[in-house]
Amino acid sequence: MQVHQILKTKLVPGVATVTPDTSVSQAAAELAARRIGSLVVSQDGSEVAGILSERDIVRELGRRGPAVLSDPVSTIMTRQIQTCTLEETADQVLGRMTEGRFRHMPVMDKGRMVALISIGDVVKARLSELSMEKDALEGMIMGF
């Protein structure tokens, strides 16, 4: 299964973004309100400057305390971002996420961000694919 196929099954289309100058406090409120684990940091909504995750916020809160909440997200965001394309497979994306120990990956098309895929999206799609394969094999064995 390819990324573009996985994206068709996402319940909430689009990408939640914040600008680099958004405060960590505002970003945390946005994460809570949307019940999501990360925000893409982007000046224009299509170019990726970084990703801010719950982990980034908690790590800095632990290091510096509540003072970090007034800082801009650009000071704590993850800057080294791996991206994928619409044509990559679920296994390729899952492998990179597992190896890099991250859970969200921007999807790029012609140099512009078009979606965000999570490890949950990929696992759900992979389980669905495995279930279909199992059903097909059982059908073949039983002569259907």
Short mmCIF file of the C-alpha atoms (twelve columns), coordinates in Angstrom:
data_MODEL
# 
_entry.id   MODEL 
# 
loop_
_atom_site.group_PDB 
_atom_site.id 
_atom_site.type_symbol 
_atom_site.label_atom_id 
_atom_site.label_alt_id 
_atom_site.label_comp_id 
_atom_site.label_asym_id 
_atom_site.label_seq_id 
_atom_site.Cartn_x 
_atom_site.Cartn_y 
_atom_site.Cartn_z 
_atom_site.pdbx_PDB_model_num 
ATOM 1   C CA . MET A 1   0.000   0.000   0.000  1 
ATOM 2   C CA . GLN A 2   1.271   3.429   -0.913 1 
ATOM 3   C CA . VAL A 3   1.073   6.667   1.083  1 
ATOM 4   C CA . HIS A 4   -1.528  8.194   -1.253 1 
ATOM 5   C CA . GLN A 5   -3.804  5.200   -0.588 1 
ATOM 6   C CA . ILE A 6   -3.351  5.522   3.177  1 
ATOM 7   C CA . LEU A 7   -4.206  9.224   3.072  1 
ATOM 8   C CA . LYS A 8   -7.580  8.454   1.477  1 
ATOM 9   C CA . THR A 9   -8.595  6.658   4.688  1 
ATOM 10  C CA . LYS A 10  -7.625  9.456   7.092  1 
ATOM 11  C CA . LEU A 11  -10.575 10.786  9.058  1 
ATOM 12  C CA . VAL A 12  -9.215  14.331  9.327  1 
ATOM 13  C CA . PRO A 13  -7.632  15.680  6.139  1 
ATOM 14  C CA . GLY A 14  -5.144  18.514  6.101  1 
ATOM 15  C CA . VAL A 15  -2.200  19.418  8.282  1 
ATOM 16  C CA . ALA A 16  -2.262  21.280  11.585 1 
ATOM 17  C CA . THR A 17  0.436   23.949  11.434 1 
ATOM 18  C CA . VAL A 18  1.799   26.792  13.529 1 
ATOM 19  C CA . THR A 19  4.216   29.529  12.599 1 
ATOM 20  C CA . PRO A 20  7.735   29.563  14.082 1 
ATOM 21  C CA . ASP A 21  6.887   32.533  16.311 1 
ATOM 22  C CA . THR A 22  3.885   30.825  17.961 1 
ATOM 23  C CA . SER A 23  4.451   30.445  21.700 1 
ATOM 24  C CA . VAL A 24  4.969   26.987  23.141 1 
ATOM 25  C CA . SER A 25  1.953   27.653  25.364 1 
ATOM 26  C CA . GLN A 26  -0.268  28.419  22.356 1 
ATOM 27  C CA . ALA A 27  1.019   25.325  20.552 1 
ATOM 28  C CA . ALA A 28  0.331   23.121  23.589 1 
ATOM 29  C CA . ALA A 29  -3.223  24.479  23.721 1 
ATOM 30  C CA . GLU A 30  -3.639  23.698  20.007 1 
ATOM 31  C CA . LEU A 31  -2.375  20.125  20.508 1 
ATOM 32  C CA . ALA A 32  -4.823  19.649  23.378 1 
ATOM 33  C CA . ALA A 33  -7.782  21.190  21.531 1 
ATOM 34  C CA . ARG A 34  -7.218  19.060  18.437 1 
ATOM 35  C CA . ARG A 35  -6.245  15.958  20.445 1 
ATOM 36  C CA . ILE A 36  -3.165  15.400  18.288 1 
ATOM 37  C CA . GLY A 37  0.486   14.655  19.004 1 
ATOM 38  C CA . SER A 38  2.325   17.112  16.781 1 
ATOM 39  C CA . LEU A 39  2.138   20.303  14.774 1 
ATOM 40  C CA . VAL A 40  4.111   21.116  11.666 1 
ATOM 41  C CA . VAL A 41  5.974   24.397  12.020 1 
ATOM 42  C CA . SER A 42  5.613   26.324  8.777  1 
ATOM 43  C CA . GLN A 43  5.593   29.972  7.808  1 
ATOM 44  C CA . ASP A 44  3.260   29.424  4.852  1 
ATOM 45  C CA . GLY A 45  1.575   26.048  5.443  1 
ATOM 46  C CA . SER A 46  3.427   24.269  2.655  1 
ATOM 47  C CA . GLU A 47  7.146   24.502  3.478  1 
ATOM 48  C CA . VAL A 48  8.283   22.568  6.542  1 
ATOM 49  C CA . ALA A 49  10.547  24.402  8.997  1 
ATOM 50  C CA . GLY A 50  10.179  21.785  11.718 1 
ATOM 51  C CA . ILE A 51  7.826   19.683  13.808 1 
ATOM 52  C CA . LEU A 52  6.752   20.328  17.370 1 
ATOM 53  C CA . SER A 53  5.638   17.232  19.241 1 
ATOM 54  C CA . GLU A 54  4.327   16.582  22.705 1 
ATOM 55  C CA . ARG A 55  7.702   14.995  23.420 1 
ATOM 56  C CA . ASP A 56  9.526   18.204  22.502 1 
ATOM 57  C CA . ILE A 57  7.395   20.197  24.924 1 
ATOM 58  C CA . VAL A 58  7.675   17.712  27.791 1 
ATOM 59  C CA . ARG A 59  11.448  17.376  27.344 1 
ATOM 60  C CA . GLU A 60  11.953  21.146  27.561 1 
ATOM 61  C CA . LEU A 61  9.532   21.528  30.453 1 
ATOM 62  C CA . GLY A 62  11.598  18.953  32.313 1 
ATOM 63  C CA . ARG A 63  14.852  20.778  31.504 1 
ATOM 64  C CA . ARG A 64  13.849  24.415  31.895 1 
ATOM 65  C CA . GLY A 65  10.538  24.442  33.715 1 
ATOM 66  C CA . PRO A 66  7.463   26.522  32.868 1 
ATOM 67  C CA . ALA A 67  9.535   29.430  31.496 1 
ATOM 68  C CA . VAL A 68  9.707   27.516  28.197 1 
ATOM 69  C CA . LEU A 69  5.982   28.077  27.669 1 
ATOM 70  C CA . SER A 70  6.532   31.700  26.657 1 
ATOM 71  C CA . ASP A 71  9.279   30.862  24.137 1 
ATOM 72  C CA . PRO A 72  8.534   30.582  20.403 1 
ATOM 73  C CA . VAL A 73  8.162   27.029  19.087 1 
ATOM 74  C CA . SER A 74  11.168  27.615  16.823 1 
ATOM 75  C CA . THR A 75  13.420  27.332  19.891 1 
ATOM 76  C CA . ILE A 76  12.362  23.774  20.755 1 
ATOM 77  C CA . MET A 77  10.989  22.256  17.537 1 
ATOM 78  C CA . THR A 78  12.648  19.308  15.843 1 
ATOM 79  C CA . ARG A 79  14.503  20.729  12.850 1 
ATOM 80  C CA . GLN A 80  15.858  17.581  11.195 1 
ATOM 81  C CA . ILE A 81  12.685  16.377  9.495  1 
ATOM 82  C CA . GLN A 82  12.315  13.308  7.354  1 
ATOM 83  C CA . THR A 83  9.612   13.501  4.730  1 
ATOM 84  C CA . CYS A 84  8.053   10.999  2.357  1 
ATOM 85  C CA . THR A 85  6.326   11.092  -1.006 1 
ATOM 86  C CA . LEU A 86  2.876   9.965   -2.076 1 
ATOM 87  C CA . GLU A 87  4.410   6.993   -3.904 1 
ATOM 88  C CA . GLU A 88  6.339   5.488   -0.979 1 
ATOM 89  C CA . THR A 89  5.030   2.272   0.530  1 
ATOM 90  C CA . ALA A 90  3.675   1.742   4.016  1 
ATOM 91  C CA . ASP A 91  6.603   -0.562  4.783  1 
ATOM 92  C CA . GLN A 92  9.155   2.071   3.710  1 
ATOM 93  C CA . VAL A 93  7.535   4.775   5.849  1 
ATOM 94  C CA . LEU A 94  7.044   2.473   8.833  1 
ATOM 95  C CA . GLY A 95  10.681  1.378   8.639  1 
ATOM 96  C CA . ARG A 96  11.951  4.962   8.616  1 
ATOM 97  C CA . MET A 97  9.674   5.978   11.489 1 
ATOM 98  C CA . THR A 98  10.734  2.993   13.559 1 
ATOM 99  C CA . GLU A 99  14.429  3.496   12.839 1 
ATOM 100 C CA . GLY A 100 14.281  7.239   13.576 1 
ATOM 101 C CA . ARG A 101 11.970  6.849   16.583 1 
ATOM 102 C CA . PHE A 102 9.430   9.437   15.441 1 
ATOM 103 C CA . ARG A 103 5.695   9.218   14.876 1 
ATOM 104 C CA . HIS A 104 4.803   11.873  12.289 1 
ATOM 105 C CA . MET A 105 6.094   12.497  8.782  1 
ATOM 106 C CA . PRO A 106 5.170   15.269  6.342  1 
ATOM 107 C CA . VAL A 107 4.140   14.038  2.908  1 
ATOM 108 C CA . MET A 108 5.634   16.077  0.103  1 
ATOM 109 C CA . ASP A 109 4.592   16.445  -3.525 1 
ATOM 110 C CA . LYS A 110 6.633   18.603  -5.887 1 
ATOM 111 C CA . GLY A 111 8.430   20.263  -2.972 1 
ATOM 112 C CA . ARG A 112 5.263   21.208  -1.095 1 
ATOM 113 C CA . MET A 113 3.727   19.597  1.982  1 
ATOM 114 C CA . VAL A 114 0.376   18.034  1.089  1 
ATOM 115 C CA . ALA A 115 -0.341  15.931  4.197  1 
ATOM 116 C CA . LEU A 116 0.997   14.538  7.438  1 
ATOM 117 C CA . ILE A 117 1.080   10.802  8.022  1 
ATOM 118 C CA . SER A 118 1.340   9.236   11.463 1 
ATOM 119 C CA . ILE A 119 2.643   5.879   12.549 1 
ATOM 120 C CA . GLY A 120 -0.939  5.105   13.597 1 
ATOM 121 C CA . ASP A 121 -2.167  5.763   10.043 1 
ATOM 122 C CA . VAL A 122 0.481   3.428   8.639  1 
ATOM 123 C CA . VAL A 123 -0.113  0.639   11.171 1 
ATOM 124 C CA . LYS A 124 -3.883  0.809   10.630 1 
ATOM 125 C CA . ALA A 125 -3.432  0.546   6.851  1 
ATOM 126 C CA . ARG A 126 -0.938  -2.303  7.192  1 
ATOM 127 C CA . LEU A 127 -3.290  -4.259  9.497  1 
ATOM 128 C CA . SER A 128 -6.122  -3.783  7.014  1 
ATOM 129 C CA . GLU A 129 -3.897  -5.019  4.214  1 
ATOM 130 C CA . LEU A 130 -2.846  -8.085  6.215  1 
ATOM 131 C CA . SER A 131 -6.476  -8.870  7.040  1 
ATOM 132 C CA . MET A 132 -7.409  -8.773  3.346  1 
ATOM 133 C CA . GLU A 133 -4.472  -11.041 2.485  1 
ATOM 134 C CA . LYS A 134 -5.534  -13.488 5.224  1 
ATOM 135 C CA . ASP A 135 -9.112  -13.558 3.917  1 
ATOM 136 C CA . ALA A 136 -7.893  -14.137 0.356  1 
ATOM 137 C CA . LEU A 137 -5.633  -17.005 1.452  1 
ATOM 138 C CA . GLU A 138 -8.425  -18.614 3.469  1 
ATOM 139 C CA . GLY A 139 -10.708 -18.316 0.445  1 
ATOM 140 C CA . MET A 140 -8.124  -20.015 -1.757 1 
ATOM 141 C CA . ILE A 141 -7.630  -22.838 0.731  1 
ATOM 142 C CA . MET A 142 -11.370 -23.433 1.087  1 
ATOM 143 C CA . GLY A 143 -11.856 -23.254 -2.660 1 
ATOM 144 C CA . PHE A 144 -13.872 -20.045 -2.879 1 
# 
